[in-house]
């Protein structure tokens, strides 16, 4: 689908760089999620850095995932970051 994630890279401070199939790019901050349920495991930086893509969603080995819809609604577009 056009909103599937095609690239994801871990960044410092529990953020990820994301590129979507439709060309949008941005940074998604996972810090607000780190105290909730299965996302607590992501506080381990080594584990956090194992981020990948499965079926168009951002995932980690133990089945944590961020749906593309959530990424699109909460990520900061690259243009907005460059303007700061």
URLIN-V817307 format. One record per backbone hydrogen bond with DSSP energy under -0.5 kcal/mol. NH is the residue of the N-H (numbers start at 1). CO is the residue of the C=O. If there is no record, write none. Layout:
nh & co
NH & CO
NH & CO
//
This chain:
nh & co
4 & 1
5 & 56
6 & 19
7 & 19
9 & 17
11 & 15
15 & 11
15 & 12
16 & 28
17 & 9
18 & 26
19 & 7
20 & 24
21 & 4
22 & 2
23 & 20
26 & 18
27 & 76
28 & 16
30 & 14
30 & 28
33 & 30
34 & 30
34 & 31
36 & 33
37 & 35
39 & 36
40 & 37
41 & 38
42 & 39
43 & 40
44 & 41
45 & 43
48 & 44
49 & 45
50 & 47
51 & 48
52 & 59
54 & 57
57 & 54
58 & 66
59 & 52
60 & 64
63 & 60
66 & 58
70 & 67
71 & 67
72 & 68
73 & 69
74 & 70
75 & 71
76 & 27
77 & 75
78 & 25
80 & 77
81 & 77
82 & 78
83 & 79
84 & 81
//
